[in-house]
Structures are given as structure tokens and as C-alpha cells.
Amino acid sequence: MQRSSTLKVDELTVRLVTNKDARQIASYYQRNKQFLQPWEPLRDPAFFTVEGWERRLTQLAELHKHQLAYYFVIFMEGSEEVCGVINFSNLVRHPFYACHVGYSLDEKCQGKGIMRRALNAAIRWMFDVQQFHRVMAAYIPRNKRSAAVLKSAGFEQEGVAREYLLINGRWEDHILTARINPDWSQPSQ
């Protein structure tokens, strides 16, 4: 039950990655390496290469196929350059129907409402097509932009986790949030 995995939102296209996206994704992470570094785990050098992404995309295709994770890329209309990514991981179906979401946006695309719109569309897909009840997100308290994106996308704070994730070589506290599907109904087996 996948239906369309390409979502159109205003001038944005949000779609599941394919094996053909290695060059664009590697370029995205190369361009934004310094900008994203304070908010992400330390990355192996292969993470920034086309070859590394070719391997990773093969793994992601398997995760998509088995409905264990979904990795979306965001494009602006008329551009083949990735301007952001959204990933859903730790997917658990019955009886939890929940997952985690992570995302990042190109430095030059900040402040335009792109992530809020793309995230809303991707979550709607997770709710309507994948029939999830809960999407959870965590952010570092000093990451005010991420806090604003999640709040505007309907996430509510549920707690604080001390030393929650190893980010940029350091254990960081995180604010835990979630968005609940108000229209959830039991998926047919």
C-alpha cells in the first residue's frame, strides 16, 4: 500500500529517494557540511561522496521495500538540486503505529517555510498512506529554527531527554515532541 510517493506542495516536490539520486544528495551534504555539523552526528568521509551515497541508497531501497524506513528529498520547482531531506526511521506498526522523523534543509533555503510545508506533506503521507498514528521528533534546545518548524507543523512537546543523541561528537539533551494523527483508524490486516 504505497500509492504515490511523490508529493507536490506549492513550488516544492517531495519524493522518496531513488538509486539515481546519489550525485544530488552527495552534493547537498557537501554544500551544507559546515552548516549542518552542529546538529548532526559525526559523519564518515564516505557520507559526503557519490560512491558512499550509491551504497546507502541501495540500503535505503531495501528499507523502503520492506516498509522499515522512508527517506524523502525536497526539490524546488525547476531545479534538480536537493534543497532538503526528510527521513522517517524506527517504524513500528502494530500496536504502536509510530516512527521518528529527522530532517535538514539547505542553508540557502532557510527562512522560506520550505521545511514546514514539506514536512507537513510527508507526515500527511505517513498518516494517510502508511497509516501511522504518531510521528516523533527530537531537537536540541538551542536549535530555535527546528523548534519553530516542529511547532508550526503541529508537534507538541512531550518531555526532555538528557544526553539523548551523540551529536557532533557530544551527547546532547533533546526536547521530545510528537504529532498525533487525529484521523487514525485501525489498518486492515
C-alpha distance (Angstrom), angle and dihedral (degrees) to the residues before:
residue distance angle dihedral
M1 . . .
Q2 3.78 . .
R3 3.80 104.9 .
S4 3.79 113.0 177.1
S5 3.77 115.7 -11.6
T6 3.82 93.3 -172.7
L7 3.79 112.4 90.2
K8 3.81 125.7 -168.2
V9 3.80 118.2 -153.9
D10 3.80 116.3 171.9
E11 3.83 104.5 -62.7
L12 3.81 92.9 -12.9
T13 3.78 132.5 96.7
V14 3.80 114.7 -160.3
R15 3.80 113.8 -173.5
L16 3.77 142.8 156.2
V17 3.79 113.3 -91.4
T18 3.78 120.1 -105.7
N19 3.80 132.3 -160.3
K20 3.81 87.6 -97.9
D21 3.82 93.4 65.8
A22 3.83 99.4 74.4
R23 3.81 96.2 104.3
Q24 3.82 94.8 47.6
I25 3.81 94.4 45.6
A26 3.81 93.3 46.6
S27 3.81 88.4 49.8
Y28 3.83 90.8 49.8
Y29 3.80 92.2 53.6
Q30 3.81 93.1 42.5
R31 3.83 91.0 52.6
N32 3.79 92.9 46.9
K33 3.80 101.0 36.6
Q34 3.82 96.1 114.7
F35 3.81 94.2 36.6
L36 3.82 94.8 52.9
Q37 3.81 97.6 36.8
P38 3.85 96.6 92.4
W39 3.82 91.0 54.7
E40 3.81 103.3 40.9
P41 3.81 139.7 63.5
L42 3.79 117.5 -93.6
R43 3.78 106.8 -83.4
D44 3.78 130.4 -138.6
P45 3.84 111.2 -120.7
A46 3.84 89.2 -112.7
F47 3.82 88.6 65.4
F48 3.81 88.5 73.7
T49 3.82 97.0 48.5
V50 3.80 132.6 87.4
E51 3.81 90.0 -127.9
G52 3.80 91.2 52.2
W53 3.79 90.5 51.4
E54 3.80 92.3 46.8
R55 3.82 87.9 59.1
R56 3.80 92.8 42.7
L57 3.81 92.9 49.3
T58 3.81 90.2 53.8
Q59 3.81 87.8 55.4
L60 3.81 92.2 45.1
A61 3.83 90.8 51.4
E62 3.81 88.3 57.8
L63 3.80 91.7 48.2
H64 3.83 90.0 49.8
K65 3.80 91.2 47.7
H66 3.81 91.9 52.8
Q67 3.83 92.8 40.4
L68 3.80 92.2 -119.8
A69 3.83 97.9 124.8
Y70 3.80 140.4 -2.3
Y71 3.81 124.6 -147.5
F72 3.81 117.2 -167.5
V73 3.80 130.3 -169.6
I74 3.80 124.6 -154.4
F75 3.80 124.4 -141.2
M76 3.79 130.8 -176.5
E77 3.80 115.0 -129.6
G78 3.80 111.3 -85.2
S79 3.81 94.4 15.5
E80 3.79 132.0 101.0
E81 3.80 91.1 -164.2
V82 3.82 116.7 108.1
C83 3.80 108.0 -122.2
G84 3.80 97.2 -179.6
V85 3.79 148.1 -9.0
I86 3.80 135.0 -136.4
N87 3.79 121.5 -167.8
F88 3.78 130.8 -171.7
S89 3.80 113.7 -158.7
N90 3.80 140.9 165.3
L91 3.80 90.2 42.8
V92 3.78 111.6 -171.2
R93 3.76 120.1 178.6
H94 3.84 125.1 -176.2
P95 3.01 119.8 52.6
F96 3.84 98.6 1.1
Y97 3.85 103.0 39.5
A98 3.80 89.9 -169.8
C99 3.79 141.1 122.2
H100 3.79 143.2 171.6
V101 3.79 125.3 -106.8
G102 3.78 128.6 -153.1
Y103 3.78 129.3 177.4
S104 3.77 146.1 170.2
L105 3.78 135.1 -166.2
D106 3.79 132.1 -151.4
E107 3.81 112.4 -97.6
K108 3.81 91.8 -122.7
C109 3.83 91.6 53.3
Q110 3.81 96.3 56.3
G111 3.80 121.6 123.5
K112 3.83 97.8 24.6
G113 3.81 100.2 99.2
I114 3.81 90.7 -110.5
M115 3.80 97.8 131.0
R116 3.78 94.2 43.4
R117 3.83 91.4 53.6
A118 3.80 95.1 41.1
L119 3.81 92.6 45.9
N120 3.81 92.0 49.9
A121 3.82 90.8 51.5
A122 3.81 93.4 47.5
I123 3.80 92.6 47.4
R124 3.79 90.7 48.5
W125 3.84 86.5 54.9
M126 3.80 90.4 50.6
F127 3.81 90.1 49.7
D128 3.81 99.8 41.2
V129 3.80 103.5 31.9
Q130 3.80 103.3 25.5
Q131 3.83 93.4 33.5
F132 3.79 97.8 -134.4
H133 3.79 120.3 167.1
R134 3.81 100.1 -160.7
V135 3.80 136.0 28.7
M136 3.81 115.1 -169.0
A137 3.80 128.5 -160.2
A138 3.78 133.6 178.7
Y139 3.79 129.2 -161.4
I140 3.78 138.0 -176.1
P141 3.83 107.9 -103.6
R142 3.83 93.4 -123.3
N143 3.83 91.4 54.1
K144 3.80 95.4 95.9
R145 3.81 94.0 170.1
S146 3.79 92.9 56.5
A147 3.80 90.2 45.9
A148 3.82 89.9 53.5
V149 3.83 93.3 47.1
L150 3.79 92.4 51.2
K151 3.80 93.8 45.4
S152 3.81 92.2 49.9
A153 3.83 89.4 47.2
G154 3.80 90.9 57.4
F155 3.80 100.8 -100.8
E156 3.79 116.8 149.0
Q157 3.79 125.6 -152.6
E158 3.78 113.2 -109.3
G159 3.78 102.7 172.2
V160 3.76 150.8 -49.1
A161 3.80 124.7 -88.3
R162 3.80 117.4 -157.2
E163 3.82 116.8 -136.7
Y164 3.81 88.4 -6.8
L165 3.83 103.9 159.1
L166 3.79 135.7 19.2
I167 3.81 100.4 -119.7
N168 3.80 122.6 178.1
G169 3.82 89.5 -16.5
R170 3.82 95.3 -50.8
W171 3.81 133.5 94.5
E172 3.80 106.1 -115.1
D173 3.79 131.2 -163.5
H174 3.82 113.1 -125.5
I175 3.78 137.0 -159.1
L176 3.82 108.4 -127.4
T177 3.79 117.3 -140.4
A178 3.79 137.7 169.7
R179 3.77 141.2 -170.3
I180 3.79 117.6 -148.8
N181 3.80 124.8 -149.8
P182 3.83 104.1 -120.7
D183 3.82 91.6 -166.2
W184 3.80 97.7 48.8
S185 3.77 118.1 143.9
Q186 3.79 130.1 176.7
P187 3.84 109.6 -82.5
S188 3.78 114.9 -124.2
Q189 3.80 110.5 -108.1
